[in-house]
Amino acid sequence: MKLTVLGKYGPYPKAGTGATSGYLLESDGETIALDMGTGTLARLQAATDIRKLSAIYISHLHFDHTSDLLPLRYLLDDLGVTVNVITQYEDSDWYRTLFASPRFNVINIDACTELKMGSLKLTFYEMKHPARDYAIRVEGEKTFVYTGDTVLCDELYRAAEGADCVLCGCAKPAGFKGPHMAGDDAVKFAEQTGVKIIATHFAPTFDAEKDMPKHENIILAEEGKMYYI
Ligand SMILES: [Zn+2]
């Protein structure tokens, strides 16, 4: 199982460099893009052949996780292909703007959904965030979880049970008051579960190398880097 970090910032990219949430997971012959934030489409094309994407997963509909879906349509038009997009249904104009394209084969999920993709099993867990967010759990040769955005919650513990790695939107400064996990939550989660965590969704103004609490099971996501799980 291989994970490539395309963008690690949120809610906006760092000045001069960086992108917001986007990742590429390759496992068991399948290729899944996880979120499509600002600046990730260029990197996604460099990392894989868009025509071979098994699916794009969108954790929730905030701009920093979805905005590059819009120019992606032009690329799909040029390539003449459609792509599977897995996401929750929302009765909103923004949902319709994002997904009402014949280039997107939209597959709606909720916490009861179980999808098969080749030999992979995909399940979904409702997190706690102002926009409804589902963590995705991918079970194949290894078990991987991506949280999207959330505070630390019971469903995250359930999603992470027995996982080999959790890509966790937890890279906010300790004491951060908002709808995200902070570094101290990440340490608590790592200690309670023993799971390996790749910390991501960095505030652009936060010097995570310096100020993120250290823990043997937590590594900090780096854009462009590949992680073998
Ligand atoms: Zn969000």
Residues whose N, C-alpha, C, O or C-beta is under 5 A from the ligand:
A	BS01	ZN	H62 D149
